[in-house]
Amino acid sequence: MMKIISEWIIPILVLAIPFYGIIKNIKVYEVFVDGAKEGISVVIKIFPALVAMLVAIGVLRASGALDLLGEFLMPFTNKIGMPQELVPLALIRPLSGSGALGIATEIIKTHGADSLIGKMASAMYGSTETTFYVLAVYYGAVGIKKMRHSVISGIFADIIAILSCVFYSRLFF
């Protein structure tokens, strides 16, 4: 039953939404085009912030700054039981989902999906957020400039998620 639903839900929605608009006497095509125009203007507004963030991530990775920061954090990560291999993932995840996915994939290829490090990487990737990406995209889209409390809250949530991943992965795996 779920297989049938999953195969048909998108085509049904693609047909049902315009049909509903027609029933409600809405000019479906014009509304669609207006939404697409608005989407393009949002992309233009947030594009500079995204480019800057992606360039900064590339510079951090290429320069070895992430490795240096990992070495600096090693005494703390050793105390909490976090493997050194997870430090780059913990540092990149708040900045970039795709960068973090690349690091997590590399960790899993190296150590295996069923290893403790692989399970920790999976839990960390799934339970943390791309805090700075979200702030840049969503706040940039609506023009919010003052995001100090959001940054602090997001980083705090990421730290708690990382600590929880390490603790519960060690507890359950």
Beta strands, then each sheet from edge to edge (+ up, - down):
end
